[in-house]
Amino acid sequence: MATGGEILPWKNPKLFQEEILRKRIAFFESVPDGVVAFADRGIPDQLAFARYKGFGAPEFQV
């Protein structure tokens, strides 16, 4: 926000959703086997956000 970026849910919700999804996938893929990690939100949240905003899931998510 301080840098005037465009990846904000109220400025560009589709781009915001895609960026957050990329980061969530990267997080899940970065956790080594056997390590416990906590994420308070998950990929299904991104599907719900996309549906709420009226656009479909990104191609790499379907």
Secondary structure in CASP SS format (residue, H / E / C, confidence):
PFRMAT SS
TARGET T0000
AUTHOR 0000-0000-0000
METHOD secondary structure of the structure
MODEL  1
M C 1.00
A C 1.00
T C 1.00
G C 1.00
G C 1.00
E C 1.00
I C 1.00
L C 1.00
P C 1.00
W C 1.00
K C 1.00
N C 1.00
P H 1.00
K H 1.00
L H 1.00
F H 1.00
Q H 1.00
E H 1.00
E H 1.00
I H 1.00
L H 1.00
R H 1.00
K H 1.00
R H 1.00
I H 1.00
A H 1.00
F H 1.00
F H 1.00
E H 1.00
S H 1.00
V C 1.00
P C 1.00
D C 1.00
G C 1.00
V C 1.00
V C 1.00
A C 1.00
F C 1.00
A C 1.00
D C 1.00
R C 1.00
G C 1.00
I H 1.00
P H 1.00
D H 1.00
Q H 1.00
L H 1.00
A H 1.00
F H 1.00
A H 1.00
R H 1.00
Y H 1.00
K H 1.00
G C 1.00
F C 1.00
G C 1.00
A C 1.00
P C 1.00
E C 1.00
F C 1.00
Q C 1.00
V C 1.00
END
